């Protein structure tokens, strides 16, 4: 409740954080009070309000923790399923999954340097170089002098590489259509939007933090 000494309200409140105790003077008396942004409250009531707000924050944090665990487990199962699907589908075409995604990046982005391709695939440059070497030996990737920087090489997919990836993508898209056919259009749109936002957030975090690999001793 509000303090009222001698029928007079307390002076204009001082704006401080909830729960701050001060020695206040009102109407000639003195006592410990708690100052809020609007009123002078009795310490007991202010303490109850603080507990309510703290409890809400804890419940929100607890809910976020539970959602994080649930998301982690769902994505883990989804990644496992898709990794198995990719191996089953892509490896039938005489290239590895990583080589397939390298082809996809080169077709989507056009000519890329080795460093740029490594960044697209989240690979070390040496690993990306081995991937490109394998694709080049199979006739799916070609090298040319980079027109923007004569000191580097531009990588691009050959016509054979484009045809190969087109066949692989067609098979993968057929599977996606089959999966999505079980959902209503509104659900499909929401699913694509949410996954897109998750992908953007995860990619931005990777770019901001860079690669981090802990060594095992």
C-alpha positions in Angstrom: 0.0 0.0 0.0 1.0 3.7 -0.3 2.5 5.5 2.7 0.4 8.4 4.0 1.6 10.5 6.9 -0.8 13.0 8.3 -3.2 12.8 5.3 -0.4 13.8 3.0 0.9 11.6 0.2 4.6 10.9 0.0 6.7 13.3 -2.0 7.3 12.8 -5.7 8.8 9.3 -6.2 12.4 8.8 -7.0 13.0 6.5 -10.0 15.2 3.6 -9.1 15.2 -0.1 -9.7 12.5 -2.3 -8.0 13.6 -3.5 -4.7 16.1 -0.7 -3.7 15.7 0.2 0.0 16.3 3.8 1.0 16.0 5.7 4.3 13.2 8.1 3.4 11.8 11.2 5.1 8.1 11.9 4.7 5.9 14.1 6.8 8.7 14.4 9.5 9.0 10.7 10.1 11.7 8.3 8.9 11.6 4.6 8.0 13.0 2.2 5.5 10.9 2.2 2.3 11.2 0.7 -1.1 11.1 3.2 -4.0 9.6 2.2 -7.3 9.2 4.1 -10.6 5.7 5.2 -9.5 5.0 4.8 -5.8 6.5 4.3 -2.4 5.5 0.8 -1.5 5.7 -1.1 1.7 8.7 -3.4 1.8 6.6 -6.5 2.1 4.5 -5.7 -1.0 7.5 -4.6 -3.0 9.2 -7.9 -2.1 6.2 -9.8 -3.3 6.2 -8.0 -6.6 9.9 -8.7 -7.1 9.3 -12.4 -6.4 6.5 -12.4 -9.0 8.7 -10.8 -11.6 11.6 -13.0 -10.8 9.4 -16.1 -11.0 8.2 -15.1 -14.4 11.8 -14.7 -15.6 12.8 -18.1 -14.2 9.8 -19.8 -15.9 10.6 -18.1 -19.2 14.3 -19.2 -18.9 13.1 -22.7 -18.0 10.8 -22.7 -21.0 13.6 -21.6 -23.3 16.0 -24.3 -22.0 13.3 -26.9 -22.6 12.7 -25.6 -26.2 16.5 -25.6 -26.8 16.7 -29.3 -25.8 13.7 -30.2 -27.9 15.0 -28.3 -30.9 18.4 -29.9 -30.6 16.9 -33.4 -30.5 14.6 -32.8 -33.4 17.3 -31.4 -35.6 19.7 -34.2 -34.6 17.2 -36.8 -35.8 16.5 -34.7 -38.9 20.2 -34.5 -39.8 20.7 -38.2 -39.3 17.7 -39.0 -41.6 18.9 -36.6 -44.3 22.5 -37.7 -44.0 21.5 -41.3 -44.6 19.2 -40.2 -47.5 22.0 -38.2 -49.1 24.4 -41.0 -48.9 21.9 -43.5 -50.3 21.0 -41.2 -53.2 24.1 -39.2 -54.1 26.7 -42.0 -53.8 24.9 -43.9 -56.5 26.1 -41.3 -59.0 29.8 -41.9 -58.4 30.5 -38.8 -56.3 30.5 -38.2 -52.5 28.0 -36.1 -50.7 30.6 -33.3 -50.1 31.5 -33.4 -53.8 27.8 -33.0 -54.7 27.5 -29.9 -52.5 30.6 -28.5 -54.0 29.0 -28.8 -57.5 25.8 -27.3 -56.1 27.7 -24.3 -54.8 29.6 -23.8 -58.0 26.4 -23.9 -60.0 24.5 -21.6 -57.7 27.3 -19.0 -57.2 29.0 -19.3 -60.6 32.8 -19.2 -60.6 34.4 -19.3 -57.2 38.0 -19.3 -56.0 39.1 -22.2 -53.8 38.9 -20.0 -50.7 35.3 -19.0 -51.5 34.3 -22.6 -52.2 35.9 -23.7 -48.9 33.9 -20.9 -47.1 30.6 -22.1 -48.8 31.2 -25.7 -47.6 32.6 -24.8 -44.2 35.8 -26.7 -45.0 39.5 -26.1 -44.6 41.1 -25.0 -47.8 43.2 -28.2 -48.0 40.1 -30.3 -47.7 38.3 -28.3 -50.3 41.3 -28.6 -52.6 41.0 -32.4 -52.4 37.3 -32.3 -53.2 37.9 -30.1 -56.2 40.7 -32.3 -57.4 38.5 -35.4 -57.3 35.7 -33.6 -59.3 38.2 -32.3 -61.8 39.6 -35.8 -62.4 36.0 -37.0 -63.1 35.4 -34.1 -65.5 32.8 -32.3 -63.4 34.8 -29.2 -62.5 37.3 -27.0 -64.5 39.8 -24.4 -63.5 40.4 -21.1 -65.3 42.4 -18.0 -64.5 40.4 -15.6 -62.3 39.5 -12.6 -64.5 39.4 -10.4 -61.3 42.7 -11.6 -59.9 45.3 -13.1 -62.2 47.1 -14.7 -59.2 44.1 -17.0 -58.3 42.1 -19.6 -60.1 38.4 -19.6 -60.7 36.5 -22.9 -60.4 33.3 -23.7 -62.2 31.2 -26.8 -63.0 31.5 -28.3 -66.5 28.5 -29.2 -68.7 28.9 -32.8 -67.5 28.9 -31.6 -63.9 25.8 -29.5 -64.4 24.0 -32.5 -66.0 25.0 -34.8 -63.1 23.9 -32.4 -60.5 20.6 -31.9 -62.3 19.8 -35.6 -62.1 20.7 -35.7 -58.4 18.7 -32.7 -57.6 15.7 -34.1 -59.5 15.7 -37.2 -57.3 16.1 -35.2 -54.1 13.3 -32.8 -55.0 11.0 -35.8 -55.8 11.6 -37.0 -52.2 10.9 -33.5 -50.8 7.6 -33.2 -52.7 6.6 -36.6 -51.3 7.3 -35.4 -47.7 5.6 -32.0 -48.1 2.5 -33.6 -49.7 1.4 -34.7 -46.2 1.1 -31.1 -44.9 -1.3 -28.4 -45.7 -0.1 -25.4 -47.7 -0.1 -23.1 -44.7 2.0 -25.5 -42.7 4.4 -25.9 -45.6 4.9 -22.2 -45.9 5.4 -21.8 -42.1 7.9 -24.7 -42.1 9.9 -23.2 -44.9 9.9 -19.8 -43.3 11.0 -21.1 -39.9 13.7 -23.4 -41.3 15.0 -20.4 -43.4 15.2 -18.2 -40.3 17.0 -21.0 -38.3 19.5 -21.4 -41.2 20.2 -17.7 -41.5 20.7 -17.4 -37.7 23.0 -20.4 -37.6 25.0 -19.3 -40.6 25.4 -15.8 -39.2 26.7 -17.2 -36.0 29.3 -19.4 -37.8 30.5 -16.4 -39.9 30.7 -14.1 -36.8 32.6 -16.6 -34.6 34.6 -18.4 -37.3 35.7 -22.0 -37.2 36.4 -23.3 -33.7 37.9 -26.8 -33.3 39.0 -28.0 -29.9 42.0 -30.3 -30.0 41.9 -33.6 -28.1 45.0 -34.4 -26.2 
